[in-house]
């Protein structure tokens, strides 16, 4: 059976798709440029067995190639030996979300600023060789080469870009549908959130503390909006469970809570607001269950729900696990919520396209929004 032909109903679909592609490329170019501006020592760092130990494997062609393999990095200082700071395992944390007090986050950001400031000039590295001998050398950080970007950088940006273009495509298929509009907005949030987070999650060693904090705010804000857009999609598709006013009432508490969190952070009274993952998960799973029940007499809606329901459930569980383990246990799942977003997008997009693309004569039941 031939696949149904995709018809883009937006009158300027081609032009908008091209602009979206150019915007996506521009965002990736900015993120790439910013990542390559970070000072680079040519060290692959990892936490050691001790609480504060940091082990380093030197890249043969890197500035700090003298360290060799399995060296324990001890201190960084200016080339004159002043401003020394002991490098600790918690300096390698990909985010500060797991720190639950203002003092701990401020201390983390202050250490990041100190390290980032030292790396703007030649630094004196102190380390212990694999044989236990102490050594020092002066290293001039180089500009980060593109080959030094970790695989996670390409994975995150590639998946978020694909999600963004997929969301734009779904919106162009049915631009008048409320669910498609919300889904299109969610794609923008995925690209924005991942791009901001990539800059600090894939850093070489340190990013200036203020930049780190601001990037976290952007990423967490976009992630929260992303969660709200997915709630809207599942409450409106395959069939509308609520009216627009009710939807606004559901989203409003999240907006108020987030605004209060930002105000508290700006006043120095609270940490960077965390993504309200659990409330979002509760709404998503409740909406999915209600959609399943409501579609029992609408075969076309039930088919669309089956396409996306299992992926939404799997993605929601993965996302909750990634955020909870990162926030409370300091264990970061590899590209955690990015992978979850891909799972959710695969299911939601498949369900939306199944409902919007299949010829009307094969569909039964009332039309969804």
HUHUDA-V747181 format. One record per residue. N is the residue number from 1. SS is DSSP state (helix for helix, strand for strand, loop for the rest). Layout:
# HUHUDA-V747181
n=N ss=SS
n=N ss=SS
This chain:
# HUHUDA-V747181
n=1 ss=loop
n=2 ss=loop
n=3 ss=loop
n=4 ss=loop
n=5 ss=loop
n=6 ss=loop
n=7 ss=loop
n=8 ss=loop
n=9 ss=loop
n=10 ss=loop
n=11 ss=loop
n=12 ss=loop
n=13 ss=helix
n=14 ss=helix
n=15 ss=helix
n=16 ss=helix
n=17 ss=helix
n=18 ss=helix
n=19 ss=helix
n=20 ss=helix
n=21 ss=helix
n=22 ss=helix
n=23 ss=helix
n=24 ss=helix
n=25 ss=helix
n=26 ss=helix
n=27 ss=helix
n=28 ss=helix
n=29 ss=helix
n=30 ss=helix
n=31 ss=helix
n=32 ss=helix
n=33 ss=helix
n=34 ss=helix
n=35 ss=helix
n=36 ss=helix
n=37 ss=loop
n=38 ss=loop
n=39 ss=strand
n=40 ss=strand
n=41 ss=loop
n=42 ss=loop
n=43 ss=strand
n=44 ss=strand
n=45 ss=strand
n=46 ss=strand
n=47 ss=strand
n=48 ss=loop
n=49 ss=loop
n=50 ss=loop
n=51 ss=loop
n=52 ss=loop
n=53 ss=loop
n=54 ss=strand
n=55 ss=strand
n=56 ss=strand
n=57 ss=strand
n=58 ss=strand
n=59 ss=loop
n=60 ss=loop
n=61 ss=loop
n=62 ss=loop
n=63 ss=loop
n=64 ss=loop
n=65 ss=helix
n=66 ss=helix
n=67 ss=helix
n=68 ss=loop
n=69 ss=loop
n=70 ss=loop
n=71 ss=strand
n=72 ss=strand
n=73 ss=strand
n=74 ss=strand
n=75 ss=strand
n=76 ss=strand
n=77 ss=strand
n=78 ss=strand
n=79 ss=loop
n=80 ss=loop
n=81 ss=loop
n=82 ss=loop
n=83 ss=loop
n=84 ss=loop
n=85 ss=strand
n=86 ss=strand
n=87 ss=loop
n=88 ss=loop
n=89 ss=helix
n=90 ss=helix
n=91 ss=helix
n=92 ss=helix
n=93 ss=loop
n=94 ss=loop
n=95 ss=loop
n=96 ss=loop
n=97 ss=loop
n=98 ss=loop
n=99 ss=loop
n=100 ss=loop
n=101 ss=loop
n=102 ss=helix
n=103 ss=helix
n=104 ss=helix
n=105 ss=helix
n=106 ss=helix
n=107 ss=helix
n=108 ss=helix
n=109 ss=helix
n=110 ss=helix
n=111 ss=helix
n=112 ss=helix
n=113 ss=helix
n=114 ss=helix
n=115 ss=helix
n=116 ss=helix
n=117 ss=helix
n=118 ss=helix
n=119 ss=loop
n=120 ss=loop
n=121 ss=loop
n=122 ss=loop
n=123 ss=strand
n=124 ss=strand
n=125 ss=strand
n=126 ss=strand
n=127 ss=strand
n=128 ss=strand
n=129 ss=loop
n=130 ss=loop
n=131 ss=loop
n=132 ss=loop
n=133 ss=loop
n=134 ss=strand
n=135 ss=strand
n=136 ss=strand
n=137 ss=strand
n=138 ss=strand
n=139 ss=strand
n=140 ss=loop
n=141 ss=loop
n=142 ss=strand
n=143 ss=strand
n=144 ss=loop
n=145 ss=loop
n=146 ss=helix
n=147 ss=helix
n=148 ss=helix
n=149 ss=loop
n=150 ss=loop
n=151 ss=helix
n=152 ss=helix
n=153 ss=helix
n=154 ss=helix
n=155 ss=helix
n=156 ss=helix
n=157 ss=helix
n=158 ss=helix
n=159 ss=helix
n=160 ss=helix
n=161 ss=helix
n=162 ss=helix
n=163 ss=helix
n=164 ss=helix
n=165 ss=helix
n=166 ss=helix
n=167 ss=helix
n=168 ss=helix
n=169 ss=helix
n=170 ss=helix
n=171 ss=helix
n=172 ss=helix
n=173 ss=helix
n=174 ss=loop
n=175 ss=loop
n=176 ss=loop
n=177 ss=loop
n=178 ss=helix
n=179 ss=helix
n=180 ss=helix
n=181 ss=helix
n=182 ss=helix
n=183 ss=helix
n=184 ss=helix
n=185 ss=helix
n=186 ss=helix
n=187 ss=helix
n=188 ss=helix
n=189 ss=helix
n=190 ss=helix
n=191 ss=helix
n=192 ss=helix
n=193 ss=helix
n=194 ss=helix
n=195 ss=helix
n=196 ss=helix
n=197 ss=helix
n=198 ss=helix
n=199 ss=helix
n=200 ss=helix
n=201 ss=helix
n=202 ss=loop
n=203 ss=loop
n=204 ss=loop
n=205 ss=loop
n=206 ss=loop
n=207 ss=loop
n=208 ss=loop
n=209 ss=helix
n=210 ss=helix
n=211 ss=helix
n=212 ss=helix
n=213 ss=helix
n=214 ss=helix
n=215 ss=helix
n=216 ss=helix
n=217 ss=helix
n=218 ss=helix
n=219 ss=helix
n=220 ss=helix
n=221 ss=helix
n=222 ss=helix
n=223 ss=helix
n=224 ss=helix
n=225 ss=helix
n=226 ss=helix
n=227 ss=helix
n=228 ss=helix
n=229 ss=helix
n=230 ss=helix
n=231 ss=helix
n=232 ss=helix
n=233 ss=helix
n=234 ss=helix
n=235 ss=helix
n=236 ss=helix
n=237 ss=loop
n=238 ss=loop
n=239 ss=loop
n=240 ss=loop
n=241 ss=loop
n=242 ss=loop
n=243 ss=loop
n=244 ss=helix
n=245 ss=helix
n=246 ss=helix
n=247 ss=helix
n=248 ss=helix
n=249 ss=helix
n=250 ss=helix
n=251 ss=helix
n=252 ss=helix
n=253 ss=helix
n=254 ss=helix
n=255 ss=helix
n=256 ss=helix
n=257 ss=helix
n=258 ss=helix
n=259 ss=helix
n=260 ss=helix
n=261 ss=helix
n=262 ss=helix
n=263 ss=helix
n=264 ss=helix
n=265 ss=helix
n=266 ss=helix
n=267 ss=loop
n=268 ss=loop
n=269 ss=loop
n=270 ss=loop
n=271 ss=loop
n=272 ss=loop
n=273 ss=loop
n=274 ss=loop
n=275 ss=loop
n=276 ss=loop
n=277 ss=helix
n=278 ss=helix
n=279 ss=helix
n=280 ss=helix
n=281 ss=helix
n=282 ss=helix
n=283 ss=helix
n=284 ss=helix
n=285 ss=helix
n=286 ss=helix
n=287 ss=helix
n=288 ss=helix
n=289 ss=helix
n=290 ss=helix
n=291 ss=helix
n=292 ss=helix
n=293 ss=helix
n=294 ss=helix
n=295 ss=helix
n=296 ss=helix
n=297 ss=helix
n=298 ss=loop
n=299 ss=helix
n=300 ss=helix
n=301 ss=helix
n=302 ss=helix
n=303 ss=helix
n=304 ss=helix
n=305 ss=helix
n=306 ss=helix
n=307 ss=helix
n=308 ss=helix
n=309 ss=helix
n=310 ss=helix
n=311 ss=helix
n=312 ss=helix
n=313 ss=helix
n=314 ss=helix
n=315 ss=helix
n=316 ss=helix
n=317 ss=helix
n=318 ss=helix
n=319 ss=helix
n=320 ss=helix
n=321 ss=helix
n=322 ss=helix
n=323 ss=helix
n=324 ss=helix
n=325 ss=helix
n=326 ss=helix
n=327 ss=helix
n=328 ss=helix
n=329 ss=helix
n=330 ss=loop
n=331 ss=loop
n=332 ss=loop
n=333 ss=loop
n=334 ss=loop
n=335 ss=loop
n=336 ss=helix
n=337 ss=helix
n=338 ss=helix
n=339 ss=helix
n=340 ss=helix
n=341 ss=helix
n=342 ss=helix
n=343 ss=helix
n=344 ss=helix
n=345 ss=helix
n=346 ss=helix
n=347 ss=helix
n=348 ss=helix
n=349 ss=helix
n=350 ss=helix
n=351 ss=helix
n=352 ss=helix
n=353 ss=helix
n=354 ss=helix
n=355 ss=helix
n=356 ss=helix
n=357 ss=helix
n=358 ss=loop
n=359 ss=loop
n=360 ss=helix
n=361 ss=helix
n=362 ss=helix
n=363 ss=loop
n=364 ss=loop
n=365 ss=loop
n=366 ss=loop
n=367 ss=loop
n=368 ss=loop
n=369 ss=loop
